[in-house]
């Protein structure tokens, strides 16, 4: 049970780090999201 909780906590931390990195890229303008069918573009 403890190992499962630790595993889930590691996954949660990993996804939080990914989300934080993605938000940072959006805020700095490194990554832009386009509306409609253009999809996502990266400069």
HELIX and SHEET records of a PDB file:
HELIX    1   1 UNK A    2  UNK A   28  1                                  27    
HELIX    2   2 UNK A   36  UNK A   38  5                                   3    
SHEET    1   A 2 UNK A  31  UNK A  33  0                                        
SHEET    2   A 2 UNK A  40  UNK A  42 -1                                        
END                                                                             
